[in-house]
């Protein structure tokens, strides 16, 4: 299952808030992998890796290590 489908499932079927989704899909993952010093939260010194979605869960933008990407293969 794709990452976007997982997020959509968490929001629509499990009725999680966006805060809960971000926590379980980034913070918890980074913590369990032992990389919380670099990933999993948004703060100074962290890697800037995240996605921007629209209300239909379509990917609009990715930011990976501070580089912005707006073109995606469908």
ABEGO torsion letter per residue (X at the ends): XBAAAAAAAAAAAAGBBAAAAAAAAAAAAAAAAGAAAABGBBBBGBBBBBBBBBAAGBBABBBBGGBBBABBBX
